[in-house]
């Protein structure tokens, strides 16, 4: 998993600190709208990645945790819905 071996980061060549989930996941409290907005600005304004080539993922939910519709709705302000994909916890 992305969270169950944090104590191993930096001790070998397999555990790194890069997380691909910009804006939808965090270790503590944060403001989702701001995190998503900052992630989008980082990718498109700072790194200058072409907006039309970016796809977004959000948590589709499972038996224990509901779908992250909040993130989905925020991402729709930046990206066409066809490029926003649901994914599960794995």
C-alpha positions in Angstrom: 0.0 0.0 0.0 0.9 3.6 -0.2 0.8 4.2 3.5 1.7 1.0 5.4 5.5 1.2 5.0 6.3 4.8 5.5 8.9 4.0 8.1 10.9 2.3 5.3 11.2 5.4 3.1 14.8 6.2 2.4 16.2 3.0 3.8 16.4 1.1 0.5 15.9 1.6 -3.2 12.3 0.5 -3.2 10.7 3.1 -0.9 10.5 6.6 -2.2 8.7 9.8 -1.2 6.9 10.6 -4.5 3.1 10.3 -4.3 1.1 10.4 -7.6 -2.1 11.4 -5.9 -1.9 15.2 -5.9 -4.9 16.7 -4.1 -7.0 13.6 -3.3 -5.1 12.1 -0.4 -3.2 13.3 2.7 -1.8 12.3 6.0 -3.8 14.8 7.9 -6.3 17.6 7.6 -6.2 19.7 4.5 -8.5 21.7 2.3 -9.3 19.6 -0.7 -10.3 22.5 -3.0 -7.0 24.3 -2.3 -4.9 21.2 -2.7 -6.5 20.3 -6.0 -6.1 23.9 -7.3 -2.5 24.0 -6.2 -1.8 20.6 -7.8 -3.3 21.8 -11.1 -1.3 25.0 -11.0 1.9 23.1 -10.3 1.3 20.7 -13.2 0.1 23.2 -15.8 1.7 26.5 -14.8 5.0 25.6 -13.1 5.8 22.3 -14.9 3.9 23.5 -18.1 2.4 20.1 -18.8 -0.2 20.3 -21.6 -3.6 20.4 -19.9 -5.2 18.3 -22.7 -2.8 15.4 -21.9 -3.6 15.2 -18.2 -6.0 12.6 -16.7 -7.3 12.7 -13.2 -8.3 9.9 -10.8 -10.5 10.0 -7.8 -11.5 7.4 -5.2 -14.6 5.5 -6.4 -15.5 4.3 -3.0 -15.9 0.8 -1.5 -18.0 -1.1 1.1 -16.4 1.0 3.9 -15.7 4.4 2.4 -18.0 6.4 0.1 -17.0 7.7 -3.3 -15.1 11.0 -3.2 -17.7 13.0 -5.0 -16.2 16.2 -3.5 -12.9 15.7 -5.4 -14.7 14.7 -8.6 -16.8 17.9 -8.6 -13.7 20.1 -8.0 -11.7 18.4 -10.7 -14.6 19.0 -13.2 -13.8 22.7 -12.9 -10.4 22.0 -14.4 -10.7 18.9 -16.7 -13.5 17.5 -18.9 -15.3 14.7 -17.1 -14.2 12.2 -19.8 -10.6 12.6 -18.5 -11.5 12.1 -14.8 -11.4 8.4 -13.9 -12.6 6.5 -10.8 -10.2 4.1 -9.1 -10.5 1.9 -6.1 -8.3 1.6 -3.0 -5.8 -0.8 -4.7 
